[in-house]
Amino acid sequence: MKSLSGNSLLMKEVNSNIILKKLKNEKKATTQRLSEVTGLSAVTVGSILQKLIEGKQVFKDDVIPSNGGRPAHRYCYNGEYSHVLIIYTDEDNEKDRIHASVVNLFGECIHKENFSLEHIVLESFEPIIDKLIHKYQTIKAIGFGLPGAEHNGTIITNDYKNLNGVRFSEYYRNRYNIPVKFENDVNAAVIGYCNMHEEEIKSDAAIVYVYFPEKYSPGVGIYINGKIYTGFKNFAGEVKNMPLGIEWENINYNSIKDVSNAIAKLIISIVYLLDPERIILYGRFINEDYLKNIITTCKYTLIETTLPVISKTEDFNSDFENGISKSTLDLLEKTLVLINTYPNK
């Protein structure tokens, strides 16, 4: 966020950002409607819209008939003005897959592809990025969703051993000269889940999302008071080394008893530490029988008043893609605040 002294040029920039944000929410609106939702005069809105049309961020749509008055044009937010590239990994049949999506400013995916790799190293993502940036020259930011954590620009833990100790974001930022977002995969998933369920989640709620990839250890995303919680060194949620006596990478996911006991032990630890309102579970193996057994096992230790809502999500990829898209699109948002350079006397 930038705090800037108010002069006429800055006022125009601030007002332009206000109008763009409101028009993005509305998708289509008349000058009068934008005047109502922004608090700006219709003359100011009209003048700024003409500039935005010249810059191709906005375009004119149809004319709305009026009841005896002058017909009004509707204006559209150009969601294709810029795009972001989203890249993330997962595993399928013991193989690592790379997914790449091009997303417009409305958060809509306009292109998607994926491929498998035997080993993931720093340069693994370059061919797909080169290809898509050449095809979509409006890509203005890249978001990576990877299992692990980055602190002070260096990856300090990651499921892909070759990435540990690497200055990942800096490498891709310098290579492509655009903003780069590195987001832990489970953190992105909990952001996406909460974003898609915002009507039913309280603004001050604590939500915990637990992801179980069968090839690797589980990861946890923590969402508190409307924000992701990453801890002091972005290490929050790295639960594989918690002293619970569970060898996650050797666990038999076909054994409902073994899995229920292990997951219940993890949930109980999370409850005593964070007291979340809701815990969301995702794993391909988690069906209704597994979920019932996990909840029953938790009830042996947790009393009714301390037991959070425990549920499963059906689609990790959907949760994740929504979250990483939102985080990466936020890189393109301009937030300007005018400050009064003449304090009250």
Secondary structure, DSSP 8 states (H G I E B T S, - for coil): -EEEE--HHHHHHHHHHHHHHHHHHHSEEEHHHHHHHH---HHHHHHHHHHHHHTTSEEEEEEE--SSS--EEEEEE-TTS-EEEEEEEEEETTEEEEEEEEEETTS-EEEEEEEEESS--GGGGHHHHHHHHHH-TTEEEEEEEESEEEETTEEEEESSGGGTT--HHHHHHHHH-S-EEEEEHHHHHHHHHHHHTTTTS-TT-EEEEEE--TTS--EEEEEETTEEE--TTS-TT--TTSSSS--GGG--TT-HHHHHHHHHHHHHHHHHHH--SEEEEE-TT--HHHHHHHHHHHHTTS-GGG--EEEE-S-HHHHHHHHHHHHHHGGG---EEEE-SS---
